[in-house]
Amino acid sequence: MSTYKMKIAGLERELEMFPVNDKLQIAAFIMFGDVEMTEKAASELLKICPEHDVVVTAEAKGIPLCYEMARQGCRNYVVARKGVKVYMRNPIHAEVDSITTENHQKLYFGENDAEFLKDKRVLIVDDVISTGNSLKALENLVEETGANIVGKAAVLAEGDAKDRKDIIFLDELPLFFNEK
């Protein structure tokens, strides 16, 4: 097993390497189960993010960060779901293709979440922004509610995402290309 060692929000972590295809590997940053990282990353991001009324993320890997940022800050968060749940009335959706997910997906808000977000200042968060496809789908979904997106933040910007001027992040995560 190969790993990539880095410091994130002042904490050292070894990220396990996984192949995306025969030419590309990624160092997988997984916050699930890492309470220390989740708390510290949330704290550090809140220091550099704009004021907001609610934090929004897509299911699933961004949920711990989103929750913790809301707990430490604005006290409100909403999760865009990957499927329609029985309690979701009149769902709205946006479509997404992600580097870490094999299949085409949709993100959903139910009517209650959409109404809650209307006219709110929204901070969109995720664990890692890479291609930006998931972020764009989430932006489209949030905009459909009538909310005002005040910022987009992630713990890590992977690959070319580090060059984007429209996102806030704590550190860069390189992509690893196989030499042939």
C-alpha positions as a printed NumPy array, in Angstrom:
array([[  0.   ,   0.   ,   0.   ],
       [  1.459,   3.329,  -1.003],
       [  0.634,   6.507,   0.862],
       [  1.08 ,  10.255,   0.592],
       [  2.01 ,  12.093,   3.767],
       [  0.817,  15.661,   4.286],
       [ -0.054,  18.209,   6.931],
       [ -3.68 ,  19.392,   6.904],
       [ -4.941,  22.073,   9.313],
       [ -1.781,  21.517,  11.354],
       [ -2.34 ,  17.744,  11.629],
       [ -0.152,  15.144,   9.93 ],
       [ -1.945,  12.436,   7.98 ],
       [ -0.936,   9.601,   5.645],
       [ -3.395,   9.317,   2.789],
       [ -3.748,   5.965,   1.07 ],
       [ -3.26 ,   5.956,  -2.701],
       [ -5.958,   4.585,  -5.017],
       [ -6.038,   4.214,  -8.821],
       [ -8.705,   6.201, -10.669],
       [ -7.672,   4.647, -13.992],
       [ -4.457,   3.262, -15.556],
       [ -2.937,   6.768, -15.79 ],
       [ -4.066,   8.457, -12.582],
       [ -3.938,   7.837,  -8.839],
       [ -5.361,   9.934,  -6.047],
       [ -4.44 ,  10.225,  -2.384],
       [ -7.757,   9.573,  -0.647],
       [ -8.654,  12.123,   2.02 ],
       [-11.409,  10.546,   4.121],
       [-12.743,  12.544,   7.071],
       [-15.188,   9.845,   8.179],
       [-14.086,   8.671,  11.616],
       [-11.385,  11.338,  12.025],
       [-12.987,  13.589,  14.637],
       [ -9.77 ,  15.486,  15.341],
       [ -9.335,  16.385,  11.658],
       [-13.005,  17.281,  11.258],
       [-12.96 ,  19.661,  14.232],
       [ -9.65 ,  21.278,  13.326],
       [-10.416,  21.659,   9.605],
       [-13.823,  23.186,  10.405],
       [-12.25 ,  25.643,  12.822],
       [ -9.544,  26.689,  10.356],
       [-12.009,  27.078,   7.463],
       [-14.387,  29.195,   9.557],
       [-11.53 ,  31.652,  10.161],
       [-11.241,  32.36 ,   6.411],
       [-14.822,  31.926,   5.153],
       [-17.335,  34.755,   4.71 ],
       [-20.282,  35.236,   7.07 ],
       [-23.146,  32.887,   6.281],
       [-26.519,  31.748,   7.586],
       [-26.31 ,  28.093,   6.611],
       [-23.712,  25.557,   5.471],
       [-24.603,  23.205,   2.602],
       [-22.883,  20.064,   1.337],
       [-23.612,  17.053,  -0.841],
       [-24.07 ,  13.588,   0.577],
       [-21.864,  11.936,   1.856],
       [-18.178,  12.682,   2.477],
       [-18.733,  16.399,   3.195],
       [-21.321,  15.77 ,   5.928],
       [-18.961,  15.612,   8.932],
       [-17.268,  18.873,   7.895],
       [-20.591,  20.58 ,   7.156],
       [-22.044,  19.547,  10.509],
       [-18.959,  20.627,  12.442],
       [-18.76 ,  24.004,  10.701],
       [-22.434,  24.583,  11.529],
       [-21.885,  23.445,  15.136],
       [-18.954,  25.819,  15.604],
       [-20.554,  28.642,  13.639],
       [-23.986,  29.451,  12.234],
       [-25.824,  26.446,  13.765],
       [-27.615,  25.553,  10.489],
       [-26.775,  23.039,   7.784],
       [-28.493,  21.277,   4.893],
       [-27.382,  18.172,   3.007],
       [-28.2  ,  17.595,  -0.659],
       [-29.21 ,  13.943,  -0.894],
       [-28.174,  11.481,  -3.607],
       [-31.651,  10.02 ,  -3.806],
       [-35.226,  11.065,  -3.144],
       [-36.405,  10.067,   0.337],
       [-40.045,   9.407,   1.263],
       [-40.121,  12.555,   3.407],
       [-39.067,  14.807,   0.517],
       [-42.032,  16.622,  -1.003],
       [-41.661,  18.194,  -4.455],
       [-37.919,  17.498,  -4.758],
       [-35.668,  19.584,  -6.976],
       [-32.442,  18.174,  -8.381],
       [-29.155,  18.852, -10.157],
       [-27.01 ,  16.359, -12.062],
       [-23.354,  15.558, -11.331],
       [-20.414,  13.454, -12.525],
       [-17.625,  13.144,  -9.945],
       [-14.037,  11.878, -10.185],
       [-14.552,   9.599,  -7.145],
       [-17.936,   8.161,  -8.182],
       [-18.361,   5.761, -11.096],
       [-21.912,   6.565, -12.138],
       [-23.792,   9.699, -13.106],
       [-25.655,  11.029, -10.056],
       [-28.334,  13.495,  -9.053],
       [-28.447,  15.669,  -5.939],
       [-31.801,  16.515,  -4.357],
       [-33.395,  18.962,  -1.954],
       [-36.9  ,  18.426,  -0.704],
       [-39.364,  21.279,  -0.566],
       [-38.662,  21.951,   3.14 ],
       [-34.911,  22.356,   2.601],
       [-35.468,  24.486,  -0.502],
       [-37.832,  26.788,   1.397],
       [-35.424,  26.991,   4.351],
       [-32.565,  28.051,   2.056],
       [-34.536,  30.744,   0.203],
       [-32.893,  34.168,   0.703],
       [-30.238,  32.735,   3.068],
       [-26.49 ,  33.386,   2.787],
       [-25.114,  29.936,   1.932],
       [-21.601,  28.615,   2.352],
       [-21.082,  25.481,   0.248],
       [-18.514,  23.079,   1.708],
       [-16.909,  19.786,   0.767],
       [-13.97 ,  17.716,   1.886],
       [-12.109,  17.919,  -1.455],
       [-12.733,  19.918,  -4.614],
       [-11.131,  18.315,  -7.658],
       [-12.818,  18.662, -11.057],
       [-15.449,  20.956,  -9.573],
       [-18.313,  18.911, -11.075],
       [-19.911,  18.119,  -7.711],
       [-19.472,  21.728,  -6.631],
       [-21.137,  23.034,  -9.804],
       [-24.115,  20.717,  -9.372],
       [-24.48 ,  21.842,  -5.763],
       [-24.243,  25.501,  -6.824],
       [-26.995,  24.951,  -9.394],
       [-29.205,  23.254,  -6.824],
       [-28.674,  25.971,  -4.187],
       [-29.303,  28.748,  -6.736],
       [-32.598,  27.104,  -7.689],
       [-33.796,  27.662,  -4.09 ],
       [-33.265,  31.432,  -4.299],
       [-30.415,  31.358,  -1.79 ],
       [-27.336,  33.58 ,  -2.071],
       [-24.053,  31.662,  -2.302],
       [-21.493,  33.703,  -0.353],
       [-18.628,  31.217,  -0.56 ],
       [-17.404,  27.783,  -1.605],
       [-14.914,  26.035,   0.649],
       [-13.091,  22.73 ,   1.012],
       [-10.393,  21.29 ,   3.181],
       [ -8.323,  20.383,   0.11 ],
       [ -8.117,  21.542,  -3.512],
       [ -7.   ,  18.646,  -5.683],
       [ -5.112,  19.014,  -8.955],
       [ -6.026,  22.09 , -10.994],
       [ -8.641,  23.169,  -8.43 ],
       [ -5.765,  24.82 ,  -6.526],
       [ -5.683,  27.485,  -9.262],
       [ -9.347,  28.443,  -8.924],
       [ -9.994,  31.91 ,  -7.523],
       [-13.611,  31.188,  -6.539],
       [-12.91 ,  28.623,  -3.805],
       [-11.472,  28.775,  -0.302],
       [ -9.325,  25.856,   0.863],
       [ -6.748,  24.953,   3.482],
       [ -4.212,  23.042,   1.401],
       [ -3.382,  21.607,  -2.022],
       [ -3.591,  17.899,  -2.82 ],
       [ -1.656,  16.856,  -5.922],
       [ -2.838,  14.352,  -8.495],
       [ -0.451,  11.471,  -9.187],
       [  0.07 ,  10.451, -12.802],
       [  1.57 ,   7.046, -13.639],
       [  4.557,   7.195, -15.956],
       [  4.48 ,   4.777, -18.902]])
